Amino acid sequence: MNMSFFDQFASPCLLGIPLILPAVLLPALLLPSPNNRWITNRLSTLQLWFINLTTKQLMIPLNKNGHKWALILTSLMMFLLLINLLGLLPYTFTPTTQLSMNMALAFPLWLATLIIGLRNQPSISLGHLLPEGTPTPLIPALIMIETTSLLIRPLALGVRLTANLTAGHLLIQLISTASMVLLPIMPAVSMLTTAILLLLTILEVAVAMIQAYVFVLLLSLYLQENI
């Protein structure tokens, strides 16, 4: 029984072929394709408004040099947002519950921000490893602690996104299972459990949106430290 709860996080296969690639590429098909007209319909208007608002929010912590990353950060935000929301639909698979995929997104982007900092301003980037005014006996320990905290950033990004989405999916499955089991035994309790499930689903929609935003926002903050 415990294993069945985690079966939803296994990549589905069709004829022995993993379907994680179509699951990752599907959100791109939901976006309206551009054409020669400025505004084609209300969906395109809403999409442009949301992308513009998201880009403005992500660019607030960055200076003008960081605005070159606007396309990458906004695209990553839309990608994670659509995948997280589509994963809440029944009989779907959420690729962002896989730590390997989240690390594949977090590590290269974090490494790019670090390389930019070491190339453009090496003294300032290395100066973050040692706070100003540190007592001499604490310098070796603080350098090790700051280096560890720097290297653990991509792991924290990937684990945070994976843990939050995995916990939400498990809670939804546990409460829905309890609601179905209690229906013939205690209908009143089952209805109460169903109401809790509805509230939890709304909460998970908010969590899916917030986690996508937090993932990209933290990357933008790491970028700001290095530019």
C-alpha positions, -999 to 999 in steps of 0.1 A, spaced: 0 0 0 28 24 8 45 17 -25 13 26 -44 14 61 -30 48 67 -46 39 51 -80 26 85 -92 62 98 -91 75 71 -114 79 82 -150 51 65 -170 60 43 -200 42 34 -232 55 2 -249 86 5 -227 93 41 -238 95 67 -210 69 95 -215 88 121 -195 99 139 -226 63 145 -240 53 155 -204 81 182 -204 73 194 -239 35 195 -236 33 229 -219 48 246 -249 19 234 -270 -6 253 -248 9 287 -256 -7 305 -285 16 307 -315 26 342 -326 17 357 -359 19 391 -377 -9 407 -356 -1 424 -323 -32 410 -305 -52 381 -319 -76 371 -291 -82 375 -254 -60 345 -245 -30 362 -262 -37 394 -244 -39 377 -211 -7 358 -218 12 389 -228 0 407 -197 11 379 -174 45 375 -191 50 413 -188 41 413 -151 63 383 -144 93 399 -162 89 431 -143 88 413 -109 119 392 -118 139 422 -130 133 443 -99 164 429 -79 186 431 -110 206 460 -124 208 468 -162 235 442 -167 212 415 -154 184 424 -178 201 403 -204 188 373 -185 152 384 -188 143 359 -216 159 330 -198 144 337 -164 109 344 -178 109 313 -200 120 292 -170 93 307 -149 66 299 -175 80 264 -180 79 255 -143 46 272 -138 28 253 -166 44 219 -156 35 224 -119 -1 233 -127 -6 205 -153 7 180 -128 -23 187 -106 -47 173 -132 -59 137 -127 -39 110 -145 -10 132 -152 27 131 -144 46 160 -128 83 160 -141 93 186 -114 87 160 -87 119 143 -100 150 156 -82 172 148 -113 152 172 -135 152 200 -110 190 196 -104 195 197 -142 177 231 -142 193 245 -111 229 235 -114 238 249 -149 221 282 -142 237 286 -108 271 277 -123 266 303 -150 259 330 -124 290 319 -105 312 319 -136 300 354 -146 309 367 -112 344 351 -112 350 364 -147 337 400 -143 345 408 -107 366 380 -91 377 400 -60 341 409 -51 328 373 -57 356 358 -36 350 385 -10 316 370 -3 333 340 12 348 362 40 326 388 57 343 421 65 356 425 101 359 388 108 383 380 137 415 363 125 410 330 144 376 325 127 387 331 91 394 295 82 362 283 97 341 310 80 356 304 46 347 267 49 312 275 60 306 302 33 321 279 6 298 251 17 267 274 17 277 285 -18 281 250 -32 249 238 -16 227 264 -33 218 244 -64 210 214 -42 187 236 -21 170 249 -52 163 214 -65 153 198 -32 130 227 -23 110 224 -55 109 186 -53 100 183 -17 71 209 -18 55 193 -49 60 158 -37 45 165 -3 15 182 -18 8 153 -42 11 128 -14 -13 147 8 -38 149 -20 -36 112 -26 -38 103 11 -69 125 17 -86 113 -15 -80 77 -5 -93 83 29 -124 100 15 -132 70 -8 -126 45 20 -149 64 45 -177 69 20 -196 36 26 -187 36 63 -192 72 75 -206 94 47 -206 126 69 -169 122 76 -163 114 40 -180 146 29 -159 166 54 -128 150 41 -138 158 6 -142 195 16 -107 194 31 -94 179 -1 -109 207 -21 -93 233 1 -60 214 -1 -62 213 -39 -66 251 -40 -36 254 -17 -16 232 -40 -24 254 -70 -10 283 -50 20 263 -40 27 253 -76 27 289 -86 48 301 -56 74 274 -60 80 282 -96 83 319 -87 107 312 -58 129 290 -79 134 317 -105 136 345 -80 164 329 -61 183 324 -93 179 361 -100 192 370 -66 222 347 -71 228 365 -104 226 399 -88 253 389 -63 277 382 -92 270 412 -115 
